[in-house]
Amino acid sequence: MSFKQFNQAKNYIETHQIERILLIKLTSLGDVVHALPVAAALKRTFPLIKLYWLVEDRCAPLLTNHPLLDSVIVYPRQEIQFLISKRKWGQVLKVFKNIRRSLRDLNIDLSIDLQGLAKSGLMVMMAWAPYRIGCFGLKEISYLVSKSLPEGRDLHAVDRNLKVAEFLGAGIEAPKFVIGIQEDEKNWAEAFLQKCGVSEREVLVGLQGGASFPQKRWPVHKTIAFIEQVSQLPNIRVVLFGDQTDQERLLPHLSQIPPKVINTVGDLSLRRLLALINHCRLFVGADTGPLHLAVGLGLPVIALYGADDPKKTGPYGLMHRLHYKKFPCSPCNKNPSCHGRYDCMEAIEVDEVLASVRAVLDSSESRDRSSE
């Protein structure tokens, strides 16, 4: 199909008799969340298609028992990295052969590359579907093996991904994030919060304690000050989230955290993280996977942005509050030029974030009263 026909292709799936579709979005967690509406749009419009997703091991639990997916194929990144570090090239080759076999066994009709990098391009080659498309901006080798949509520049990641679904003929008017939480996970979260002494009248505020890159992190001293102040609000319990890296960074300061704060840093699996976030009234954090999980679960979020452009990767939707201090060097993405000062994140003040928390909680209480 030529580029001239792209905007005219509203019945692509029926015309090309496509029955089995492979979505390729390997990582990171927030990016995988941003791709979820594509699966929802395709299944809503074409309920009889078989839909598969190729994802890295660290993000795969998000898609466990997903109601829209017929199967999840896991790219074992950690195993591959370990084997490469040990120079076990024969075993690396064996792993890739197994991935190729798993993909070929699916008999894919159409692959959709939503990652657009060399690694995803390699996966497209391994699946080698008759039809291969990708979102706008395919890079490295990915544009050589998949046809890139010409639309999507300067759009939010969710809308850019949805352009692929629209091209295929799916309706994209109401983007939907489908994130399933199992009954046993809900039961675990309720028992955990009960063990922490959370009462029915208390409201949970989720806080992500860090981010994958230092230029995305709110400074530790401001994070601690925020925790101390928000914990003083009546009937508020803070649930502190984070991974092992955040635990090491926050460890010297944990003695300053009020005892009623529920500290889960470094202790949760991805599935249990989901279950606990689902109990929060709102979520505060930088540009991280957990922040976007909260968006996908329908929570209002207060987003703290610096290195990345919130127009492209900010919290999706109109119900959220954004704190973003644009500097001449913004957005620097993965290439900060401030020599470790991270001025854009330092410029976000505790008082302004606290004011957003109060505003969101007040509006939430108003909605709750009006629904009674």
Summary of the structure (lengths in Angstrom):
residues: 372
radius of gyration: 21.7
end to end distance: 54.5
largest distance: 64.2
contacts: 1194
relative contact order: 0.11
helix: 45%
strand: 15%
